[in-house]
Amino acid sequence: MYSDHTIATEEDAEDFRFRIYRSQRQYVSVMVLPGLQPEGLDDLRLDRFCRVLADAGAVVGIPELPTMKRSIMARSVIAETVVASRFFRKMIQGEHQDSFGVFCISASSIAGLHLVRHPEVGRFVHRIHLFGGFADWREALRFAMTGRIEGVKQVEVDPLSLPVVYMNLLCVFPNFIEQRLQLPQTMKDCLVTYIHRYVANTWEKPHLKHPEDTRTIAETLYQEMEQEMLVKAVDRHHLRAVWMKLCAVEDGGHQPVHQFLDGLSGSLDGELQWLDPQPLLQHFPIVLDISHGRDDVVVPHPQAFQLGKWSPSNVTNLFVTGLYHHTGVVSMGRLLAMLLELPKELWTSIQMVRALSRLGDADQFLKK
C-alpha cells in the first residue's frame, strides 16, 4: 500500500522520511503536508487519511518534515517543503504526471503557500487546499490557550496545548526565557528538548484528557531534566515551579505568555515575516480551497474568513463547517445539538469533499 523513502538533504539539513501511498487506481497526484505532528508518519490519523486518498485513486506523497515533527514553527519548514516537492515530482514523473495538488494540515498551511510562490517548484502545483490554516499566528497561540474569539468563549480548548505554545515561544523569541520565565538563556535548548518529550508523550493522546492525567509524566521528565542541569547555576525550586506550570499540571502558565504577546508589536517583521500569509495570497495564481471546523480548538475558525478576504475571489473556495474540529469529526452530542443546521452543514461538507476530489486533477484546473 505504501513505500518509505529517505530524502537526503543538502549541507547541514536533516534527512527525513517520505512516504508514498499507491493503489491499483492512480489517476491524480496529491502531496499532503502534515501539521505539528510529534509522531510524524507514525500518526495513525495521517495514515488513515492518506489511505483514503490513495483508495480514491490518488498517488499520495507525505513527507515527515523535521520542523513539523518537532512541533516548532520555524522558517526551516519552507526549505524542507521545497525539498519534499522536488522528490515527489521526480517520483510521479515516471507515471506521466508533471504536476500535483497540495493538501496542508493546520500549521503547514504557511509552508504550502510559500511553496506555491517558489520560483522553481511552485509552477508544478496546480491546486492547494488549506485545512485549519492560520491567518494570524500570534492570535492562534492565544486562542489555543483560551478558546476565546474576540473576548468571547467559543470552545473548550485542550489544556495540553499550552506546552506547545511555550516550546514555540522559547524557540522563536530569544528573550522570552529570561524576560518572562526568569531562567538563564543557557537553559533554553535543554528546556525545549524536555518540553518536546512531554508533548510527544501527551499531546492529542485519546487517553490523556486532562493535565492531571499527565502529572506522572511531567514529574518523571522533570527529574531527568534536573539531573542534566545540575552542572548549571539554576534555582531548582524556581525551575520546578516553571516546569509544572508550562506542562499545565499547575495553574499560572498562561499569564507569562499573555504578558509577552501583549508586549509584541502589531505587525510581524524581521525573522517572523515568513509567518504572515497575507502577502503570499495577493494575486494568488492557482485555485485555493480553504476549509475550517467551527469547533477547532487550536486555530480559531474566523481566521479562515480572513484568509479568504486576502485571496482573490475568482480562485478561492471557502468551507467553514460545524461537522469538524481540528483533527477530525465532532462528537455525536455536538451533531445532535446542531440538528436543525445539519442540511446546510452536510451540503458544505459535500462541497468540501468535491474540492478535495479535484485537488490532484490538473485537467479540471485547466478547464476552469
N, C-alpha and C positions, 0 to 999 in steps of 0.2 A: 504493500500500500504506500509506503514512503521509503525514502533513502536519505541518509545523513551524509553530509559533506563537510569538509573543513576548509574555510576560506583563509588563505594565507595573506595577511595584510602587509602593507609596506612599512619600512623603517621600524619604529618602536611600537606601532599599534598592535593591539591584542588580536590574535587569531580567534575566529569564532565559528560556531556551527551554523550550517544552513540545511534545512530540511525541505525536501520536495515530495509532495503528495501527488500520486497519479492513480487513475482508474482506467478501465478499459475504454471509456469515452473521454476524449480530450479535444475539446472544441476551442477553449479560450485559456488565457494565462492570467493569473492573479498573484500578486505578491502581498502578503499580509505583514504589516509592521506591528509587532506587539507593543503594548504599553509597559508600564513599570511592573515587570514580572520577575520576582526573585527566583522563581523556579525555571525560568527560561522555557525551552522547548518541552520540558517535563510537565508543564502546566496542563492538566487534563482538559480544561476548558478550551485552551488553544488547540489542542489536538483534536477535540471533538468538532470544533468549528471548521478546521481545515479539512477534516474527513468529509464533512457535509458538502463543502465546496467541491472537493475532488469527485465525490459521488455524483454531483450535478453536472460534471463534465469539464471541470477546470483543472489545468496543471497549476498546482498551488505551491508557491515558494514562501518559506518563512525563515527569516534569519534570527539567530539568538544574539541580538545586539548587546554587546557587553555593557554599554551605558544603561540601557533599559533593565538589564538583569541586575545591575547594582542599584536600581530604583532611584537613579540620580538624573536630574535634568541638566545635562552638560552638553556643550556645543559639539563634543566628540561624536554624538549620535548622528550628526549630519554626515560626517565623513564615513561612518560605519554604514549608513543607509546607501550612500553612493556606491561603496564597495559591494554591498549586497546586491544592488541593482545591476551592476556590471556582470556579476556572477550569474544572476538569474537570466538575464538576457542571453548570455552565452549558452546557458542550458536549454533555452527554448528555441534558439535559432535553428537548431538541428531538426526541429519539428515545424519548420516553415512559418514560424511566428516571429515577428520583429518588434512587436510592442506588447504592452501588458497594462492591466489595471492595478491600482494600489488601494488596499483597504487598511486604514490606520485606526488603531485602537487607542483611544484616550490620549495619553501624553505624546505618543508618536505622531500625532496629527501635525505638529510643527515640523517634524523631520520630513513627513510626506510633502508638505507644502514647499519646503526648501528643495526637495528632490525635483519637483515639477519645474522649479526655476533654475535648476542646474544646467549650464550651457551644453554639457555633453550628453548626459543620460536622460535629462528631463524631456527631451523630444520624443523619447520612446514610451513615455507614459501617456496613455490616451484618455484615462478617466481616473478619478480618485474619489474615495468615499471616506469621510471622517466620521467615526463613531465615538461620541463622547469627548470630542476635542475641546480645547480651551481657547478663549479669546483673550483672557487676562489671567496670566499665570499667578500673580500675587493674590488676586481675589479668589482664585481657585484654592489656594493654600488656606485662606481664611475660611472659606466655605467648608473645606474638608474637616475643619476643627469645630465649626459651629452649626452647620446646616442652615444658616440664615441667608436669605436673599433680600437685599435692601432693608435689612434690620428685622425682617420677619422670619420666624422659624418655619422652615418648609419641610425638612426631612430630619429623621433621626440618623445622625452620622455614625460611622464606625469609629469608636474611640481609639482603635488601634491604628488609625491613620496618622495620629499625632507623631509617632516616631519617624515616619516617612517625611513629614514636614520638617522636623528637626534635622534629619540627615541632609536634606536639600539645602537648608539654610546654612548649615555648617560648611558644606562644600562650595556653595555659590558666593557666600559673603564672608570674607576672611576675618572681619572684625566681630562677627556675631558671637563667637565663643568667649571672647574677652569682655565685650560690651554688655552682653545680656546673661551669660552663664557664669561670669567671673571665674573662668578657668583659663590656664595658660594656653597660648597658641600652640605650643609643642604637643598638647594633648589631642589636637583635632583629628589627626589621622587614626589614632588608636580608638577614639570615641566613635568615629564614623564606622570603623570596622566592626565594633561591637553592636552598634545600632543596627547595622545591616544584618548581622547574625540574628538579632532579635526579630527584625522584620521578616526575615526568611522563615523563621520558626512560628510566627504568629499571625502575619497579615493575611486576611482573606482565607483563613482556615475555617471550614464549616463547624468544627467542634470547639472553636475559641470565639465566644461571642462577647466577652466582657474582659476588661483588664485583670480582674481578679482571677480569671482562668489562666492568666499568663504570669502570675506573680512568681511562681517557682522558676520559670524560665528566666525572668528578669533577675532574680536573686542569684541563680547559678552563673549567669553571664557576668554579673557584677563582681562576683568573687574572682572569676578568671581575669577580668579587666584589672581589678585591684592588684592582683599578684603581678601583672605585667607592668603596672605603673609604680611599683614600689621604689624603683630607682629614681623617681622624679619627685620633686618637692610639691606634693599635692595634698590639700586638706581632705583626708579620706571621708570625714563626716559630710563635708560640703559636696564632694563628688558623689557620694551615695544618694544624697538628697536630690541632686540634679538628675541622676540616672533614673531614679524611681519616678520622677515627675515626667521626664521625657518619654518613658515607657508607658505613661498614662496609668501606672499602677497606683500612684498617689496624685492627689489634686494639685493644681497650681502650674501645670506645664504649659497651659495656653497663654498665660499672661506675658511671659518674656517674648513670645512670638508676636503677639499683637503689638506690643510696645515697639518691637523692632520694625515691623511692617509699617507702623504709623510714622516712623521716622524716615522712611524712604521717600525719594522724590516722586512726583506724579507720573513721569514717563520712564520707560525702560531705555537706558542708554549704555554706552560703553560695551562691556562684556555681556550685558543682558539683552542687547538689541535683537539678538537672534531669536529670542522668545516671543517677539511681537509678530503675530500673523498678519496684521493689517497691511503693511507694505507688500507682502507676498501675494495678497489677494487682489490687489489692484490690477485691472486688465487681465484677469486670470484667463489663460489660453485654452483650457480644456474643461470638459464637463466636471462639475463639482457637486457631489452629493453630501449632505450634512445630516446626520442622524443623532438624536439625543433622547435619553429617557428622562421623563419628568421626575422620577424618583432617584435619579443619580445622586449618590452620596459623596462623590469625590469632586466632580466638576458641575457647577450649577447650570441647569438647562437654559436659562436666559442667554448664556454665552453662545449657544447655537444661533440664536436670532442675531446676535451681534456679528458673528462670522458671516451670516447671510447678508447683513447690511453692507459689509465691507466688500463683498464679492459681487461681480456683475450678475444682474438678474437673469440675463439670457443664457447663462451656463450653470446656474445654481438651482439645485433642488433641495428643499428643506423639509425634514421629517422630525417632528417632536411628538413623542407618544408616551402615554402613561403605562404601556404594557412592559416597558423595560426599565431597569435601573442601570447601574454602571457595569455590571458583569453578567447580566442575564435577565430572565423573565421575572416579573414581580410575583409576589405570593398570591395564593388563591384568595386570601382575605382582602387584599388590595383590589383584585379583579371584581369581587362581589361589591366592594364599596363604590366602584365606578360603573356599575351595571348599566345605567342609562347612557353612559358615554361609549359603551363597547362598540356599537356600529361604526362610529366615527374613528375610534381607535383602531379597529380592525382594518378599516379602509386605509388609514395611514400606514399601518404595518404592511399591507399588501403592496402599496406603492413603494415602500422602502425595500421590500424583497425584490420587486421588479427592478429597481435601480441596482440592487446588488447583482441581479442576474445579468445585467448589461455591463457590469464592471469590467469584465475581461474581453468584451466584444468590440473589437476595433471597427468592424463593419457597421455596427449600429451607430457608433460615433460619427463615422464618415457620412452616413445617410442623414443624420441630424444636421 
